[in-house]
């Protein structure tokens, strides 16, 4: 046992690198496709609104599977599940890069997402076990940085890749990087030391997956067909019934898929809620800004990608510092300050127009990056430090679930608000960018960022209450 602890202490930062790289890649693939959607639409000859499924099916599958693999990780070993997930993700990435039909690409994205959910559901639990409490804030801050960088950096990195290569390389780049990470993991990842051996609640998983898939499936189909159409109505009704059944089943299980008792801890619950809300707003930017830069401003995909890299570059500098400060002064104040900056950034985005200077856009993006850097690291620490060791896997999967639900909600809500506002302004139904009418898009974009501002303001108020009233 002493030898194992010595090995862990010696290799803990390499463990962080191995887990962090895969966390980055799996989160990146939820957002990197966004900037390539116009190119993929032309290449595969499918309408723009259908290409959104390439992003949505990945995030929906991740959300549906996260609680299951978090529970399996607690039962048979988090590191074992993480290893299987890395291999599955690489295989899925390879398939995405070599398939050229829409249907096969969606299938490959599902495989990729299953692997991603295995790694996402176990990463924070592994880090919490490996690192001593004196360094845990810094380590979880780094993981939070990898997550946030992956979600925000996607469009920027995608634009850089598209400048030199075809869209397939957005997926193929994962293969060599993933294989190198797997080799590093084989050398530095320890054996599982904590296994509960508890049975897995597969009925709960089926009901939870049905809720996620039918709810967001109904929302995305409703955007295309209209929400009074029979199919989206049926899907949303099934989602509500599945959700009710899921709750009734879970509260009577000895080992439920999701332990609702964890939510009695108000700090844990508020931290998850605010994390989800901020990822909603981050994905507003991922969905809307590529169209603003490429279609409204007329910039190339590569230059647009470089402009969108301002946010992740700011986070690269800010996140490690934020994690270090968290270990020194605690997490609650930093989360509050970070949310204030993110809220201010949404006001700045609200005034973007056709003639807005690039300096102003970069300035607004710096606020987004700095705010996320200050918020994500300490918020991760608050989530993972408010559960017992035996529940780390479940807490980690719920933390990832909150973020990924935020991403899916961000896509569905931003496009719903965008198309509804554009339709109102244009006087007829709109489901894509209208060539020659940038004013219609700007009107819709402002509606999106007004919604985003309200969400950020609510998250800031909730966090302020948590800080000033010292909720436990």
PECORFEN-V863454 format. One line per field, one symbol per residue. ss: DSSP state (H for helix, E for strand, - for the rest). burial: + if it has 9 or more other ideal C-beta (glycine too) atoms within 8 Angstrom, else -. A space follows every 10 residues. Layout:
# PECORFEN-V863454
ss: ???
burial: ???
This chain:
# PECORFEN-V863454
ss: -HHHHHHHHH HHHHHHHHHH HHHHHHHH-- ---HHHHHHH HHHH---HHH HHHHHHHHHH HHHHHHHHHH HHHHHH-HHH HHHHHHHHHH HHHHHHHH-- -HHHHHHHHH HHHHHHHHHH HHHHHHHHHH --HHHHHHHH HHHHHHHHHH HHHHHHHHHH HHHH----HH HHHHHHHHHH HHHHHHHH-- ---------- -HHHHHHHHH HHHHHHHHHH HHHHH----H HHHHHHHHHH HHHHHHHHHH ---------H HHHH-HHHHH HHHHHHHHHH HHHHHHHHHH HHHHHH---- HHHHHHHHHH HHHHHHHHHH HHHHHHHHH- -HHHHHHHHH HHHHHHHHHH -------HHH HHHHHHHHHH HHHHHHHHHH HHHH----HH HHHHHHHHHH HHHHHHHHHH HHHHHHHHHH HHHHHH---- -------HHH HHHHHHHHHH HHHHHHHHHH HHHHHHHH-- --
burial: ---+--++-- ++-+++++++ ++++++++++ ++++++++++ +--+---+++ ++++++++++ ++++++++++ ++++++++++ ++++++++++ +++++++-+- ---+++++++ ++++++++++ ++++++++++ +---++++++ ++++++++++ ++++++++++ +++---++++ +++++-+++- ++-++--+++ -+-+-----+ +--++-++++ ++++++++++ +++-----+- ++++++-++- -++-+++-++ --+--+++-+ -+--++++++ ++++++++++ ++++++++++ ++++++---- ++++++++++ ++++++++++ +++++++--- ++++++++++ ++++++++++ -+---+---+ ++++++++++ ++++++++++ ++++-++--- ++++++++++ ++++++++++ ++++++++++ +++-++---+ +--+---+-+ ++++++++++ +++-++++++ -++++++--- --
